[in-house]
């Protein structure tokens, strides 16, 4: 089911399946900020990634003496959430562990996602609860795809020099790191930039990144307050994914143990993990 929150400036539509943004529309100009097309390689608009991010080695992990299968980016993007609160400019969805999720992820989790509008800002707040008797390990992130056009650029808050992790043909990190910044704030979008897949960054100084048009008009600005950032597109397509992450894909050298996965988060029993970030649409 599709739900809508809106104010005088923006209208945002969210699907209860995956609690996923489907549209973000400027109510003054009619501009659509999300890429809404579907192609074989990308069937989503802005999925939530939980309880893993990216690909796990052999699509599996080892926990408490057993191996479990886990698909790329986890399972929550394909499951129905329940609405537990709704107002004109705010809505909260919840997803809880079920008998089916326990077969592949043996933790009694509760994931709440709240979307709220404030002017041109869409705030996304996560609350992950651990109702298990043991520690719970997980990753969490988002994968929004924003519409863009040839000539668009990404502008970071500060000049950056960090290198980007690159993936092999199996979507695993193999230790390669490419230099994509030249000490500037600007990253020019091009088909060659993503010919080897996503760029994954760790250690960025910037707390936000903006997508701007060739004439320097702001399309979107994404807050960066996570340990990792993924940036991805398919050459030839008119979208760019700007993805704040708590977690990353497996390395080829990973031993499969969930507890030892790079970037994994941990919550003690009966505790909460919270995270909020904002996206600004237009100017």
C-alpha positions in Angstrom: 0.0 0.0 0.0 1.2 3.5 -0.9 1.2 6.2 1.8 1.8 9.9 1.4 3.2 12.6 3.6 3.4 16.2 2.4 3.8 19.9 3.2 3.5 23.0 1.1 6.8 22.2 -0.7 7.2 18.5 -1.0 5.1 15.3 -1.4 6.6 12.0 -0.6 5.1 8.6 -1.3 6.2 5.5 0.6 5.3 1.9 -0.1 4.5 -0.3 3.0 6.5 -3.1 1.3 10.1 -2.3 2.4 9.0 1.1 3.8 10.5 2.4 0.6 10.3 5.9 -0.8 8.6 5.7 -4.2 8.3 9.3 -5.2 9.5 12.7 -3.9 7.9 15.5 -5.8 8.3 19.3 -5.7 4.8 20.7 -5.2 5.8 24.0 -6.7 7.5 22.8 -9.9 6.3 19.2 -10.3 10.0 18.0 -10.4 10.4 14.3 -9.5 13.6 13.8 -7.5 13.6 10.0 -7.4 14.4 7.8 -10.4 11.2 5.8 -10.8 12.0 3.5 -13.8 12.7 -0.2 -13.4 15.4 -2.1 -15.3 16.6 -5.6 -15.0 19.6 -4.6 -12.9 17.7 -2.3 -10.6 14.1 -2.8 -9.5 13.9 -0.3 -6.6 13.7 3.4 -5.9 15.1 3.8 -2.4 15.2 0.5 -0.5 16.2 0.1 3.2 19.1 -2.4 3.6 18.8 -4.6 6.6 20.2 -6.8 8.2 23.2 -6.8 5.8 24.6 -4.5 3.2 25.9 -5.7 -0.1 26.9 -9.2 -0.9 28.0 -11.8 1.7 30.7 -14.3 0.6 28.9 -17.4 -0.8 25.6 -15.6 0.1 25.9 -17.0 3.6 27.3 -16.4 7.1 28.2 -18.4 10.2 26.6 -17.8 13.5 26.3 -19.9 16.7 27.5 -23.1 15.0 25.3 -22.9 11.9 25.5 -21.5 8.4 22.7 -19.2 7.2 21.8 -18.1 3.7 21.4 -14.3 3.2 20.6 -12.5 -0.1 22.3 -9.4 -1.2 21.3 -6.3 0.9 19.2 -8.4 3.3 15.5 -9.1 3.3 13.6 -6.1 4.6 13.3 -4.4 1.2 10.9 -7.2 0.1 8.8 -7.5 3.3 5.6 -5.7 4.3 5.9 -3.2 7.1 3.1 -2.1 9.4 2.2 1.6 9.9 2.1 2.4 13.6 1.7 6.2 13.4 0.7 8.6 10.7 0.3 12.3 10.5 0.2 14.8 7.6 4.0 15.3 7.6 5.2 12.2 9.4 4.8 8.4 9.3 6.3 5.5 11.2 6.6 1.9 9.9 7.6 -1.2 11.9 9.0 -4.6 10.9 9.4 -7.4 13.5 11.0 -10.8 13.4 8.8 -13.6 12.2 9.1 -17.4 12.0 10.3 -17.0 8.4 13.0 -14.3 9.2 14.3 -16.4 12.1 15.2 -19.1 9.6 17.7 -16.9 7.9 18.4 -14.3 10.6 18.1 -15.9 14.1 17.5 -12.7 16.0 14.4 -11.2 17.5 14.7 -7.8 15.9 12.3 -4.8 15.7 13.0 -2.2 13.1 11.1 1.1 13.2 11.4 3.7 10.4 10.1 7.2 10.7 9.8 9.7 7.8 9.1 13.3 8.6 9.1 16.5 6.5 10.5 19.8 7.6 10.5 22.4 4.8 12.5 20.9 2.0 14.1 18.3 4.3 13.0 14.7 4.5 14.3 13.2 7.8 14.6 9.4 8.0 15.0 8.0 11.5 15.8 4.3 12.3 15.3 2.5 15.6 16.7 -1.0 15.8 15.7 -3.0 18.8 17.2 -6.3 20.0 14.6 -8.4 21.7 16.9 -11.5 21.8 18.6 -12.9 24.8 22.0 -12.5 23.1 23.9 -9.8 21.3 22.5 -9.0 17.9 24.7 -8.3 14.8 23.5 -6.3 11.8 24.1 -3.7 9.2 21.8 -0.9 8.2 21.7 1.5 5.3 19.7 3.1 2.6 20.0 2.9 -1.2 18.1 5.9 -2.7 18.4 6.5 -6.5 18.1 10.1 -7.5 17.3 11.4 -11.0 20.2 13.0 -12.7 21.2 14.3 -16.1 24.4 14.4 -18.2 26.7 17.0 -16.8 25.5 16.7 -13.2 28.2 16.6 -10.5 28.5 15.6 -6.8 29.9 18.3 -4.5 31.2 17.3 -1.1 31.4 19.6 1.9 35.2 19.4 2.0 38.0 18.6 -0.4 38.5 14.8 -0.2 41.5 12.5 -0.8 40.3 9.1 0.4 40.3 6.2 -2.1 37.3 4.1 -2.9 37.0 0.4 -2.3 36.2 -1.6 -5.5 34.4 -4.9 -6.0 35.2 -7.9 -8.1 32.8 -9.6 -10.6 31.1 -11.4 -7.7 30.4 -8.1 -5.9 32.9 -8.8 -3.1 35.6 -6.4 -2.0 39.0 -7.7 -3.1 41.2 -5.1 -1.5 41.6 -2.9 -4.6 41.3 0.8 -3.9 41.0 3.5 -6.6 41.8 7.2 -6.4 38.7 9.1 -7.6 39.3 12.4 -5.8 42.0 14.8 -6.8 41.9 16.8 -3.6 38.8 18.7 -4.7 35.2 18.8 -3.5 33.9 17.8 -6.9 33.2 14.4 -8.4 32.1 14.5 -12.0 29.6 11.8 -12.9 30.4 9.7 -15.9 29.8 6.3 -17.3 33.5 5.4 -16.8 33.3 6.2 -13.1 31.1 3.1 -12.5 32.4 0.7 -15.1 33.7 -1.5 -12.3 30.6 -1.1 -10.1 30.0 1.0 -7.0 32.4 3.3 -5.2 32.6 2.6 -1.5 34.2 5.2 0.8 35.3 5.1 4.4 36.8 8.0 6.3 35.2 10.9 4.5 35.6 14.3 6.2 32.4 15.7 4.6 29.1 15.6 6.5 27.0 16.2 3.4 27.2 15.7 -0.4 25.1 17.6 -3.0 24.0 16.6 -6.4 24.0 19.6 -8.7 23.1 20.2 -12.3 25.5 21.5 -14.9 24.3 25.1 -14.2 25.0 24.6 -10.5 21.3 24.1 -9.4 20.9 22.0 -6.3 18.9 18.7 -7.0 19.4 17.0 -3.7 21.7 17.2 -0.6 22.3 14.0 1.4 23.6 14.1 5.0 26.6 11.9 5.7 26.9 10.6 9.2 27.7 6.9 8.8 31.0 5.1 8.6 30.6 4.2 5.0 29.2 5.8 1.8 28.3 4.0 -1.4 27.9 5.7 -4.7 26.6 3.8 -7.7 24.9 4.0 -11.1 24.7 1.8 -14.2 26.5 3.4 -17.1 24.0 4.9 -19.5 21.2 5.3 -16.9 20.1 8.7 -15.6 20.2 8.1 -11.9 22.8 8.2 -9.1 22.5 6.2 -5.8 24.0 8.1 -2.8 24.0 5.5 0.0 24.9 6.2 3.7 25.8 2.8 5.3 26.5 1.2 8.6 28.3 -1.8 7.0 29.7 -2.9 3.7 30.0 -5.9 1.4 32.1 -8.9 2.5 35.8 -9.0 1.5 37.0 -12.0 -0.4 39.2 -12.9 2.6 36.3 -12.9 5.1 35.9 -16.2 7.1 32.1 -16.0 7.1 31.7 -15.4 10.8 29.0 -12.7 11.3 30.6 -11.4 14.4 33.9 -10.7 12.5 32.3 -9.1 9.4 33.9 -5.7 8.6 31.6 -2.8 9.6 29.1 -5.0 11.5 27.1 -3.3 14.2 26.2 -4.9 17.6 23.4 -4.3 20.0 23.2 -5.8 23.5 20.1 -7.7 24.6 17.0 -5.5 25.1 18.9 -2.4 23.8 18.3 0.0 20.9 20.4 1.4 18.0 19.2 4.7 16.6 20.2 6.6 13.5 18.8 9.7 11.7 19.8 11.4 8.5 18.3 14.0 6.2 17.9 14.6 2.5 17.2 18.1 1.1 15.3 18.3 -2.1 15.8 21.3 -4.3 16.4 24.9 -3.2 
